[in-house]
C-alpha cells in the first residue's frame, strides 16, 4: 500500500525533539498514579477503535484478523503491565546505605541510589508487528513508564495503522492531562529522516526492531554525535534448535509436526522463527526429516507483509539453496503467487555449514536449514560458530540431557532465552522474559525488549550523597512515602 503521509524534514524533526525535551521535563512532575492512569488510558483508547483498527492493519500487512486480534491484546496488556509495575514501584531499585559517622578510619556518608529516566526516546516501528512492536508497543510503553517522552517513526508498511494508534494516544494524553508532546509521531521513508531523529540534540536513546543493516546504521549515526547515546537494536536471529538422538528415535513424527507449524507460523515472519536446526546423523534424524518434509509440503503459501520482504525472502532462500552441498528436503506442494512465500526446508552437512558463512545468515520467512552432524563434538562446534541469538532450543529426553551435559552448558552463551522441549515462536510478556541476546541479535545483550525489565533500557542509576531528606526523590526518603521495597543497609525493607 502506498504511503501518502508527508515526510518529516530535518527542521521539523529537530522541532519535534525539542518539544519532546520540554514535555519530558514536565512529565517528571507527574505522580506514579498519574503515569499509570495514562498508560491504562492508552490501552482503553486503542481498544475503543474496535474492528476498524484490525481491518486497517490487515489491509496494510496481509496479516489475518485473528493474529492481529491477539497482537492488539498483547499491546494493551503490555501497557497495563507497566502501569502495574509503576504502582508496585520496586523497579526503580532504590538502595540506601545510611551514614556511619563514627566508622574508622573513615566515616561513611549517607548514600542513596535509584534509576532515573534518560530523556526523549526515539522508537522505530517494526514491520512485522504493527501493534506490539510499533506505535504503542513495548518500546513506547516501557519508555513512558520509565518517565521518558517518546517520538515514534511510523513504519511506512503500515503507516495508516500507526496513525490510528497515534490518535488513540493523543486522546489519552488529553483525558489524563499529560504534557501535550509527551508522545509524538512522524513519518519518513528516507535514511535522512532516521538519521535526523538519532542525531537530534535532544534525543537521549533509541529503540529499533528490524534488520541488521538498519540497526547498525542507527548505531553508526549515534557514534557520530557529539554526545553518543544508547541505541537498543533488536536485529537478526536464526534461533538454532538442537534435536538430540533419543527424542528423535522416540518422537520423530510429533516433533516434525510441531516444527512444521513453528517454521511456517505467520509465514516465518517472526524474529524467533527457527531458521536453523541441527542433529546427529542417524535413523531418528532421517525419520524426522521425512515427516517434516511431508508437513512442509502440506502448508499453503500465504502473502508476506509487503513486497520488499517477499523479494528479500526469495533472493535469500534461492541463494541459500544454490550453495554447494545444500539439499532441498521439501517445499510447499502449492505454487506461490504474487507476494506469497514458499515454505521450504533444506539440509546440509556439518562440515559444509562450518565452511560456508553464508549459510549462517538469516532467511526471514518460512525457511529452515537442518545441519546433519557426525557427532556431539561437531554439533557443539557448530553451535559455537553461530553468532548471538535471541533464542536457542534443545529438544531431548531425560536420557538425552544426561548424555549431553557438555552441549547443554554451551547454550546460555549463545542466546538470551534457552528453551527446553518447545518452539521459540511465541514470546510471553512477563517479568522473567528475556527477549534479547548477544550481538547481532541485539546491540546490547544486557537488556530485554519484552517484559517489565525492558524499562531498564531507558533509565540510568543516580546516587545522592548526604542529600537533605526533603530534597530526595520520594522513593529514597526516610519515611518511604511510596511504600516500595528498598535495599536498606543490605536488607530488603519497606
N, C-alpha and C positions, 0 to 999 in steps of 0.2 A: 504494500500500500504506500502511495506517495505521501511524503511528509510535507504538509503545507504550512508549517509554522516558521515564523521568521527566525533566522539565525541571529543569536546574540552577538553583538560586536564586542571587541575588546573593551571599549569605553563603557558599554552597558554592563559587562561582566565586572569591571572594576567598581562601578557604582553599586551593583548588587552585593558585592563582597563588603563594601563599606557599610551598607545598610545591615548586612549580617553581623558586622562587628558591633554596631550600635545596639542592635537587638540582643546580641549576646550579653552585653554589659547590663542591659535592663533585665534580662532573664535571670541574672544572678540574684535579683531581689525578690523573685517569686519563691513561695514556700514549696516544700516537698509535696504537700497535698495539692497545691495548685498545678504543679507539673504532672502529678498523677492523673488529675481530672482532665488535663489537656490531652494526655495520651489516650485515655479512655474515650474522650470526645472524638478524637480522630477515628478510632475504631468504630464508634457508633455512626459517624457520618459516612464512612466507607460502606458499611452495611446498608445505610439508608438509600444509597444509589440504586441498590437492588439489581435486578437482572440486566439492566441496561449496561452496567459495568462489565458483567460477564460476557454479554453479547459483543460488545466493542472489543474486548480483549481477544475473544475467539476469532473475530473478523480480522484482527491485525496479526495474530500469531499462528493461526491454524491449530491452536490447542483446543481440545474438546471441553465442553462446558463442565462435565464432572471433575476433570482435572483442575480447572480454574476455580470451581466452587471450593474445592479443598484448599487450594492455594490462598484464596481470599480468607478462609477461616484461619489458616496459618498466620497470615499477615495481621489480622485483627487480634489473634491470640498472642502474637509477639508484643503488640502494643500494650495489651492488658498485663502481660507477664512483667514488662518493665515498670508498669505502674505499681504492681505488687512489690517488685524489688525496691522501688523508691520508698514505699511506706515501711517496709521491713528495715531498711537503712544500713545494714552492716556492710553493704558493698563498698562503702567509702573507706573501709579498712582503717578506721580510727584506732590509733595506737598512742598510748600515753606512758611516758616514763617520768614519774614525778621527781622533783628536785631532791637531791641528797646533799644539803649544805654542809653537813659535818663529815662527809666522806673524806678519807685521807688516802693518798697525799693530795688529791684534787677533788673538790666538790663537784657534784653533777648538777647541771642546770635542769630546769623543767623543760621537757621536750615532748611535743605533740605533733603527730603526723596524720595526714589524711589525703585522699585523692581529690583533685580539683579539675574542672574541665579545661581543655586546651584552648577553645575558641571556635570560630566558624569552621564547620566541616563541609567539604565538598563530596557529594556522593554521585557516582556514575551508575545509572540504571543498567541492569543486566538484560540481555536479550531473551534469555530462556526462562526467566521468572518475572513476568510483568507486574506481579504484586509483591511477592515475598522478598525479592532482591532489587526492588526498584523504588518507586517514588516514596512509598510509606513502608518500605521493607525493613529488614533487620538493621541495616546501617543507619537509616534515618531514626528508627525507634530508639536504638541504643545511644546514638549521639544526643538526641533530645533528652533522653533520660539522664545522661551524664552531665547535662547542663549546657550543652553546646547549641548554637544556632546551626541550621542546615541549609545548604543550597544543593539542589538536585539538578543534574543534567539529564534530561529525559532521554531514554534510548529511542533513536529515530525509528526503530522497528515497531514500536507501539506507543507513538507519541500522543495519540488521542486518548488512549487508556490512561497515560500518565497525566494528561490534562484533567481528566475526570477525578482522579485521586487527588490532584493538587487542589481542585475545587473543594473537595471534602475537607482537606487540611485547612484551607482558608476559613471555612465555616467554623471549624473547631477553634481556630485562633480567635475569631470574633466572639464566639459564645463563651469562651473561658477567659477573655480579656488578656490574652498573651500579647507580647510585643508584636507589632504588625509584621515585621520582617524576620521573625524567628524561623520561619521556613519560606524559602523562595525557590523558584522553578525557572529553568532556562532551557532553550532548545539550541542544538548545534550539531552539525554533521561533519564539520571540518576538524582537522588536527589543531588548528589555531584556537578554536573555542575551548577545547580541552586543555591546551597549554596555558591559555589565559586564566582559566579557573585555578589551575595548580599554582601558577606563578603570581597571582594577585597578592599584594602585600598583606591583606587581611586574612588570607586562607591559613588555617592552623593545622589542618590534617585532611587526608583524602581517603575515601573508601571506593574500591573498584572490584567488580566481578566480571571476568571476561577472559580474553585471550592473553597468552604470554606476551605477545608483541605489544598489545595495548597496555598491559600492566607495567611492563618495563619502560615504556615510553613515559608514563606518568612519573615513575621513579627518577628517570633522567631529567624530566622537567623540574622536579623538586631539587635535585642535586645542583642545578644551575641557579637556584635562587640565592640571594644574599644570605638568607636565613633558611636553610633546608628544613623541611617539615616531614613528619611521618606519613608514609603512603602505605596503606594496607591493601595490597592487590591479591585477590584470590584468582589464580590463573589455571594452568593446565594440570590434569591429573589423569593417569590411566588406571589407577586403583587396582593393583595386582591382586589376584586371587590364587591361593595355593590349594590344590586338591591333593590330599595325602592318600597313600595307597590303600589302606584298609577301608576307608569310606568309599573309595571308587569301586572296590570289589563288592561291597555290600549295597551301595546306594546309587549306582551309576545313573539309572533311569530317572530317579527322583531328583537328583542333583541337576541333571540335564534340563529337566522341565523348569526347575527353579531358575536356572541361569539363562535359559532361552527367554524367560519373562523379564529378567533383570536387564539383559543386554539390549532388549528392544523396547523397554518401558519408555514411553514418551519419545519413541524413535531415537533413543540413545542420547537425548539432549539434556542430560543431567551431568553436573560436574563430578558425580560419584559413579558414573557408568563404568561397569567392569570391562575395561578395554584390553586387559592383559590377564591371561590365565596361565598357570604352569603346573605341571605334574610330572611324576617319574614314569618312564615308559613301562608299559605292561598291559595285560588284558583288561584291567579295570579302566585304564585310560581309553583304550580302543572302544570299549562298550559305551563309555561316557560320550565320546565324540560321535559315535554312531547315533545315539539318542539325541544329542544336542543338534546335530545336523538336521534330523527329522523335525525337531522343534522349531528351528530357524526357518526351515522350508515352509512351514505352515503359517508363519507370521506374514500378514499382508503389509506391503509398504504403505506409508502414510506421509502426508505433507510435512516438511520440516518448517521451522519457524519463519524463514524467509529465504529468498533466492541466494543470498550471499552465503549463508550457512550450508545450503544444499550444494552449491558449487564447490565449496571447500571440502565437503564430505566426499563428493565424487572424485575430486582430484587426489585427496589424500588416501582414500581407500584403494583407488586404482593404482596409485604409486606403490603402496604397501604390497598389494597383491602381485605387482610386477617384479618384486625383488627376488633375486636368486634364492632358491630353497624354500620359498613360501608356497604352501599348498592350500588351495581353496578347499575347505571342508563342505560348505553349503551356503547358498543364498536363498532368499525367498523364491518360491515357485511362481509367484505372481510378479509380472513385469511392473517396474516403476514408471510412472508418467509424471509430467510437469515437474514439481519440486519435491516429489516423493523420494524417500531414502530407501535403498535396497538393503534389508538386513543381511549381514554377512559374517561368517566365522571362518578363520583360516588357521593353519598350523605351520610351525617351523621348529627346527631342532634347536637345542640349547646352544650348540656351537655356532650356528648361523646367527642366532639372535645376538649373542655376545659380540660377534664380529661386525654387526651392521647397526650403527646408532640410529639410523632412520626408523628401524622397527620399534625403537623405544618411544617414539613420538606419539602424541595423542591424535587419534582419528575421531573427531567429535561427531558422534552419530551411532547408529546401531551396528557397530563393528567390534569384534573382539578377536584377539590372536592367542592361540594356545601354544605355549612353548613346551616341547617334549624334552625332558631332562634325562640324562643317563643314570643319575643317582642323586642322593641328597646333597653331596658336595657341589655338584653343578647347579642344583636348584638354589642353594644358598648363594653361590657366586652370581647367579642371575638376579636374585633379589637385591643383592648389594650393588649391582650395576645399574639398577633402576633409580632414577633421581627421586627427590622428595615427592610425597603423595599426600592427598587428603585422607585416603583410607588404604589399608591393606587387610586382606581377609584370609583366614585359614579354615578349610573345611576338613574335618577329621573326626575320628572316634577317639575314645579314651586310649585305645591301643596305639593309635597314630601319635597322639600327644606325648605318650610315654616314650615312644621310639624316636621322636624327632625334637628333643629338647633344644638342641643347638639351633635349629631352624626357628623355633618359636622365639628364642632370645633376640633374633635379628629384627623382628617385626616392629617394635616401638621406635627404632632408629629411623625407620623409613617413612612413617606416616603419623598424622595427628589422631587418627582413630583406628584401632585394631579390632577387627571383628572375628568372632568365632562362630562358625556354622550359621551363617546368614548371608544376606546380599547387601552390598554397600549402598544401593539406591534406597532412599528413604532416610531422612535426617531428622531425628526427634529434636524438638525445640524445648530444651530444659537446661537446668543449671549445670549438669555434668557433661553435656555435649561439647565436643571439640570439633569444629569444622575449620581446620587449618592444617598446616603441616610444613615440613622443611621445603626450602626452595627447590624447584619452581612452583610447587603447589601454592605457596603464598610468598610474599616478600618478607614476612616476619613470622616465624614459627612459634613465637611466644604467645600468640593471640588466636582467638577463635572468632569466626564471623556469625556464629549461631549460639543462642543461649545467653543467659544474663551476663556471663563474663565477656561478651562482645563489647560491653561498655568500656572495658579497660583499654581499648584502642584509642579512646578519645579523652583520656584523663592522664594526669601525672601526679606524683606524690609531692607534697609540700610539708616541710617541718616548721613549726612555730616554736621558737625558743624563748622562754621566760616572757611569754605574751600575757598581758593582763587578761583575766578570765572574761571580762565583759567584751573584750575585743576579739576573742576567739570565735571561729565558726561554731554553731550550735552543737555540732557533733563532737567537739573537743572540749566543751565547757564542763566544769566540775560537776554541775548538777545533772548533766546528761539529759537536757530537756527533750531530746528526740527519743529517748528510751531505747537506744540501739545497743547491740552487743559491741563491746570495745575491749581491746587488749590493754589492760592497765597493770603496769609493773609485772609484766609477763603472765598475767592471769586474765582469762576471759570474764568480763563482768558487765552487768547492766547498771 
